């Protein structure tokens, strides 16, 4: 009988990554989430999961030292999103990578996995990511070259990209391979919302907000696959205002998704002007269940809280099928890796003690994410 590997999931959100890891055969022994409604979502769907609803700064996982195979965490990344404000270390959420590294140090898993937005690659000219890698290296983890995974290559009907950072404990022998993308099969909005390759039935009915009257009149003019440049010139000027005269494609504005293409990356709100995702046939935002399907959640995965909270949870999630692909690669690695005897690793009691040994500029931005 194969061993079932275990994971601690940090910043678990609504469970997209955890659910994907579970589908790959990995047991979630503890999940941490500060948002009450996201934690309620986890508890509602998996009553037996150990959901720790608390600020991660107040949580210790020392009891799991040497007892867990994997630590994962999508530390809050809004500061690095191209669509965000790029506040970086000025963002109040900026200490979350520090907490991720602290818990890796507490538990000493064989492998740790961080995920973030693609923008982290170039943040502060690469110093932020370099600082993260330096910290994990000091803790005794060899960090593989970070890789951007395109969700659309892993049975996800969405053009979403995630940067994956993999650290392997230095006394572990084995080869980890990132999941191999499927470049031949692209899943579309039709695959998500209609009975077919991804789901056995059409998408269930659920709540969706309505557009204001004039916005609906304008979006009625946009064809499937089109955006604001497909509007009559005078309507373009009315809708875009001063943005009409600025450079850049701004292809997310007044965007109607086609049945035959993947969705653009979902955001935390279904009807933001800068990142519009309009239904292909009906002039409305996507419903909650449509949002969930585009993120490849199963239809029986229920979300807690108000509609605003539900959209936020889904928009922030790792697509489940992408999580499963990552989990499958992790399982393959853990099934074949070996522990090297007599390999001494650093025992860092206080993670702050490693800061002087790496570049201050890198650390200043990296521990404040």
C-alpha positions, 0 to 999 in steps of 0.5 A: 500500500502506498504511503499517503503524504501529508501537507500543511496548507498556509493562506488556504483561502477557499481551498483551491490548492488544498482540494487539488492536492487532495485530488492528487492523494495528499492528506491535509493535516492542517490549514491556516486561514485568517479570513472568517468566511474562507475558513467557513468554506473549508469547514463546510466542505471538509468538516474533518479538516483541521482548519485554524482560523487565525492570523498566521503570526499567532500560530505555531506548527511546531507540533508537526516538526518531522511529521509532515511531508509538505508545507505549501502557501500562497502568501498574499500577493496583491502587492505584486500583481500587475493589476494591483498597486505594486506597493511591495514592501509598503503593503501592510500584508508585507510580512507574509513570506516571513511567516511562510519561512518561519513555519517551514523552519518549525516543521522541517518538511521534505519539500515546501512550495510557495505560489505567487503572481508572475509579477514577483519575478521582476519585482524590485528588479528581481531582488524580492525573489532573490531574497526569498530564495536566500532565506530558504537556502539559509534554512537548509532548502535548495530552491529550484528555479522558480517556474511560471505555470499557465493554468490553461495548460493544465485543464483550466479554462482560464488564462491564469498564471502562477509563479511556483517556488519549490524548496527541497530540504538539503538532506533529500536526494531526488529529482523534482519535475514541475508538472508538464504542460499539455500544449495540445488541449486548450479548455475553453469557456464552453468546457467550463459552463457546458456539459462536456469535457470538464463537467457532466452537466451544464453549470447550475444556476446561481447569483450574479450582479446586474450591470447598470442600465447604461453599461448594459446598453454599451456592453450589448454592442460588444461581440463575443471575444470583443472589447471596447475597441469594437464599440462605435467611436463615440461610444468608445469615448463615452465609456473610456473617458480620458483613458481613450486618449492613453496608450496601451491596449486595455483589452480587459475593458468592456470585454465579452468572453467568447465560448471558444476561448479560455476566460481571462484571469478572474478577479475578486469582483466580477464587474470591475471596469478595468477587468471586465469578464462579460458572459458570451451570450447574456449581457451580465457578469459571470455567476458565482457557480460560473466563476467557480467552474472557471476555477475548476471547483466541483459543483458541490463545493459550497462557498460561505458568506455574502456574494461579495465574499464568495466572489473574492474567495473564488477569484483569489483561489488557485485553480483546482486542476492546477493544484492537482497537477502540482500535487501529482508532481510532488507525490512522484517526487516523494515516492522516489526521494531518499533521505541522505544520512549524516547530512547536517542541516542548519537549526535556526531557532529564530528566523530573524537571525538569518537576515544579516547574512543576506543582502539587506536590500533583498530581505527588506522587500522580501520579508515584507510581502 
